[in-house]
Amino acid sequence: MSNEFKSNVKTGQVPAARKSSSQVPLHLPDTRGVADAIRAGGFACLFSEIIEPSWCIDKDVAGFPARIHFTARSEAGAGPDRAFVVSTYWVNAHTCREDRDEKTLRYVSESESNFAVEVTYCKGNRSWKATKYRGEIAFLWATGQDLRRLLIQLAWGRVQPGETVVVFPEHIDLWHEIRVVAAYTFTPSPVGEHALWKN
């Protein structure tokens, strides 16, 4: 796991952001838990691998997530009753912009879409920020002192109308389907936060 996941600075707006990163529970990508949280009006943050320098020719993308996922409840008729949808954005190494203060990468959908996500690492204070776009219009922002909580804040925005999505049934192996290594779920009920980690 990246060292960025070990910060104990408290930031953010969602429940996980009120805790240190070591207190934010992650769990094995149990799709039943993901489906339950989404159906109850909560959300799920699905974590991909963090890119390692040895993975790629372009070392500029190392330390950033390989993919960014958003989730939502499946619309009626779009799949099984307990299905949920995932919109996935892939890092585009050719979009890397870097100066002495920041490094920014853009994430895009594999299919035709006017949605995109930009993730920026701020070198001075070692913090992160992200923006989601519809065309040229920014409509979702997230900030965090560590990458884990940044992605949780971002996932709070859920799938938006018009995004390209894949419908997943309740029982599916998210690791094999979309390389999800961990998940964080929040349910607005006494169940609250729940998480397990894939070792």
C-alpha positions in Angstrom: 0.0 0.0 0.0 1.2 3.5 -0.8 2.6 5.6 2.1 0.1 8.3 1.2 -2.5 6.0 2.8 -0.9 6.4 6.2 -1.5 10.1 7.1 -3.3 10.9 10.3 -4.4 14.4 9.4 -8.2 14.9 9.8 -9.9 16.6 6.8 -13.0 16.4 4.7 -16.8 16.3 4.7 -17.8 12.6 4.7 -17.8 10.4 7.9 -14.5 8.7 7.1 -12.8 12.1 6.8 -13.4 12.8 10.5 -11.0 10.0 11.4 -7.3 9.5 10.9 -6.5 7.4 7.8 -5.5 4.5 10.0 -9.0 4.6 11.4 -10.8 4.6 8.1 -12.0 1.0 7.7 -11.6 -0.7 4.4 -12.9 -4.1 3.4 -12.7 -6.9 0.9 -14.8 -5.9 -2.1 -18.0 -7.7 -0.8 -20.5 -6.7 -3.4 -23.4 -7.5 -1.1 -22.2 -4.8 1.3 -21.7 -2.4 -1.6 -25.2 -3.1 -3.0 -26.7 -2.7 0.5 -25.1 0.6 1.2 -26.1 2.1 -2.2 -29.7 0.8 -1.9 -30.0 2.4 1.6 -29.0 5.8 0.2 -25.3 5.7 1.1 -22.4 5.2 -1.2 -19.4 3.0 -1.8 -15.8 4.0 -2.7 -14.0 1.3 -4.7 -10.2 1.5 -4.5 -8.0 0.4 -7.4 -4.2 -0.3 -7.2 -1.8 2.6 -6.7 0.5 2.7 -9.7 4.1 1.5 -8.9 7.1 2.8 -10.8 8.0 -0.7 -12.0 4.6 -1.0 -13.8 5.1 1.5 -16.6 7.5 3.2 -18.9 6.2 6.6 -17.9 7.2 7.0 -14.2 5.2 10.3 -13.9 2.1 8.4 -13.1 3.6 6.4 -10.1 1.9 7.1 -6.8 -1.5 7.9 -8.4 -4.5 5.5 -8.5 -4.8 3.4 -11.6 -8.5 4.0 -11.9 -11.2 6.0 -10.2 -14.7 4.5 -9.7 -18.1 6.0 -8.9 -21.1 3.9 -7.9 -24.9 4.3 -7.9 -28.0 2.2 -7.6 -29.1 0.6 -10.9 -32.1 2.2 -12.5 -35.3 0.0 -12.7 -35.0 -2.3 -15.6 -31.3 -1.9 -16.0 -30.4 -5.1 -14.2 -31.3 -7.4 -11.2 -33.1 -5.8 -8.3 -30.0 -5.6 -6.2 -27.7 -4.5 -9.0 -25.5 -1.4 -8.9 -23.7 0.5 -11.5 -20.0 1.6 -11.7 -18.5 4.3 -13.8 -14.8 3.9 -14.2 -12.1 6.4 -15.2 -8.7 5.4 -16.3 -5.5 7.4 -15.9 -4.2 9.0 -19.0 -0.4 9.4 -18.7 -0.2 11.7 -21.7 -2.1 14.4 -19.7 0.5 14.7 -17.0 1.2 18.3 -16.1 3.9 19.0 -13.5 5.7 22.1 -12.1 7.6 22.7 -8.9 4.4 22.9 -6.9 2.0 20.4 -8.3 1.6 17.3 -10.5 -1.8 16.7 -12.2 -3.2 13.7 -14.1 -6.5 13.4 -16.0 -8.7 10.3 -15.8 -11.1 9.5 -18.7 -13.7 6.9 -19.5 -12.9 4.2 -22.0 -16.0 5.0 -24.0 -17.1 8.2 -25.5 -18.0 10.5 -22.6 -17.8 14.2 -21.8 -17.0 13.4 -18.2 -13.4 13.4 -16.8 -11.6 13.6 -13.4 -8.4 15.5 -12.6 -6.3 14.5 -9.6 -3.5 16.7 -8.4 -0.7 16.0 -5.9 0.4 19.2 -4.1 4.1 18.8 -3.3 4.5 21.6 -0.8 2.2 20.3 1.9 1.9 16.7 0.4 -1.8 17.0 0.0 -4.2 15.9 -2.8 -7.1 17.5 -4.6 -9.5 16.3 -7.3 -12.1 17.8 -9.7 -14.7 16.1 -11.7 -15.8 17.7 -15.0 -18.8 17.5 -17.3 -17.3 18.9 -20.5 -15.4 22.0 -19.4 -17.6 22.6 -16.4 -16.3 21.5 -13.0 -19.1 20.2 -10.7 -17.4 18.1 -8.0 -14.4 18.8 -5.8 -12.5 16.9 -3.2 -9.4 17.6 -1.1 -7.4 15.6 1.4 -4.1 15.2 3.2 -4.0 11.6 2.1 -5.1 9.8 -1.0 -7.5 7.4 0.7 -9.8 10.0 2.1 -9.5 12.1 -1.1 -11.0 9.2 -3.1 -13.7 8.6 -0.5 -14.8 12.2 -0.7 -14.8 12.0 -4.5 -16.9 8.8 -4.5 -19.4 10.6 -2.3 -20.5 12.4 -5.5 -21.7 9.1 -7.0 -22.6 8.4 -10.6 -24.1 11.3 -12.4 -26.8 11.2 -15.2 -25.1 10.7 -18.6 -22.0 8.9 -17.3 -21.0 5.7 -19.0 -21.7 2.8 -16.5 -21.5 -1.0 -16.3 -24.2 -2.8 -14.4 -23.0 -5.3 -11.8 -25.1 -7.9 -10.0 -24.9 -8.2 -6.2 -22.7 -11.3 -6.3 -19.6 -10.6 -8.4 -15.9 -10.6 -7.9 -14.9 -7.0 -8.2 -11.2 -7.8 -8.1 -11.4 -9.9 -11.2 -14.0 -7.7 -13.0 -12.5 -4.2 -12.4 -9.4 -4.8 -10.3 -10.9 -3.4 -7.1 -8.5 -4.1 -4.2 -10.6 -2.6 -1.3 -13.8 -0.8 -0.6 -15.3 1.7 1.8 -19.0 1.8 2.3 -21.2 4.3 4.2 -24.9 3.6 5.0 -27.0 6.4 6.6 -28.3 4.1 9.3 -27.1 2.5 12.5 -25.0 0.2 10.4 -22.9 3.2 9.4 -19.4 2.7 8.1 -18.1 -0.7 7.2 -14.9 -2.0 5.7 -12.6 -5.0 5.2 -9.2 -5.0 3.4 -8.0 -7.3 0.7 -4.4 -8.4 1.6 
